[in-house]
Amino acid sequence: MFRPDRFAPRLCDVSLDDLAARGIRGLIIDLDNTLVAYRCSDIINDHLNWVKLAQQRGFKIVMLSNNFSDRVQSIAAQLHIEFVPSALKPLPTGFWRARCVLSLPRKAIAVVGDQLFTDVLGARLFGFYTILTEPIEPHDFALTRVFRFFERLVLPQRHLP
């Protein structure tokens, strides 16, 4: 439950070819420290281009975040993607809502995020394919810093390709 299916340094390093070859057609993407830096609303150009390319290739994308609506909606609008705010990850409700937005079977959905105990654990509990990225920056929400401590115990080294 605490091991992602894949590792990637950043969202933009996730291979769309590999996902397509696995039958993945939908993506659930975390916001903070996966898509944008913590408390930042500026989308990294490489991530913006990756999202556009994924959309051009036919992937459905939804952003899933524990953040409140306004910030999530603003960033999702820039990307022209759907969003699910206040997800309460790793609880299944947010993942269920994201799956409903995608309207795809579980085996056709991948979750990309930077946190083991929210993104990966929640996705694994729901039966999704998981990709763990490195955080964009070391700054995090206070509770996330606690989770990062336990992450290092459970997953001492992230084996990046």
N, C-alpha and C positions, 0 to 999 in steps of 0.2 A: 504493500500500500504506500510505502514511503520512497519508492523508486520510480522516477519518471521513465517513460518509454525511451525518451531521447533527451539529449542535452544540446543547447546551442548557446553561443556567446551572447547573441542579441536576436531580437525578433527578425531583423533583416537577414540573418544567417540561416533561418529555417528554410529548408529546401522545398519549394513548391512542387518540384518534380517528384521528390520522395513522398510527399503527402498524397499527390495524385495517384502515384503507383500503389499506395496502400488503400486506395478507395476513399480517401478523405475528400469531402466536398464542402464541409462547413468548418469554420474556425471560430472559437471563442477565445478572445484575447483580453488579457488583463490590462489595466490602465497604468497605474503608478509603478515605475521602475521596470516596466516591460515595454510599453509603448512610448511613454514620456517619462522624463525624470520626475522624481518625487516633488509634488506641489508645483509642477510646471505645466503650462498649457501649450507650450511650443512643441510641436511634433518634430522629431528628428527626421531630417530629409530622407535618410536611408529607409526609415520605417514608413514614411509617407509613400515613397516609391514602391516599397514592398507591398503595402496594402493595395495600391492602385494596380499593380501587376497581378496580385491575387484575384482582385475583382475582374480584371480583364480575362483571366483564365477561368472564370466561372465559379470561383469559391464564394460561398455566402459567408459573411463575417458579422459577428456581433461582439461588442465590447461588454465585458462583465466586470463590474467594479463594486467594491464596498463603499466607494465615495457616494455622496449625495447627488441628486439629479442634475443640478445646474452645471456643475463642472463636467460631468460625464457627457451630458447632452451637448455642451459646447464643443468638446473635442470630437465626439462622434459626428457632429454636423460637418466639421472640417473634412472628415474622411468619407462622408456620405455612407455611413454604416449605421446599423441598428445598435441599441445599447440597452443594458439592464443595470440600473444603479441600485445602490443599497442592497447588494446581493447577499450579505452576511456569509460570505465564503468562510469556511468550507461546508456550511450547511447546504443541503441539496436544493433548496428552493430557488436560489439564483440560477443554478445550473439547469434546473428544470425549465425555468422561464426562458433562458437562452436557447435551450433545445427547441422549445415551442416556436421561438422567433425563427430559427433556422429551418424548422419542419423537416428534419432529417433523422434517420435512425442513429442510435448511439455510435455504432461502428463506423459511421461516416463523418464523425466529428472529432476534431483535435482541439485541445486546450493548450494555450501557450501562456506561461506566466513565470514570474521570478521567485515565487514563494512555495516552498515545499508543503507547509502546513495549511495553506489556504487554497492555492491554485491546483497543485498536484493532488493533494489528498482529496479535496472536494471532487475533482474530476475523476479520480480513480474510483471513488465511492459510487459515482454515477456511471461508470463503465466507459469513459472516454479515453482516447489516446492522449498521452500527455507529453509535453515538451517543456523542460525547465530551462530558463535562460538565466544568465547572470544579471544581477540588478544593474541598472544603468549607472546609478551612483550609490555611495554608501549611506546617504541620509534616508531615514525611514520614519514612519509613524512610531510612537513610543512602544506600542504593543508589538509591532512588527520586529523591533529590535530584540524583544524577548524571544519571539519565534526564531529569529536568526541564530540566537545562541543554541537553541535546541536543534536547529537545522544542522549546525556544525557537528553536533554529537551524532546525529542519525546519518548524515551524509558528509563525512569529513572532507572529502574531495569531490568536486564536481568534475566528472570525466568528460571534458569537452573534446569534440572531434578534431 
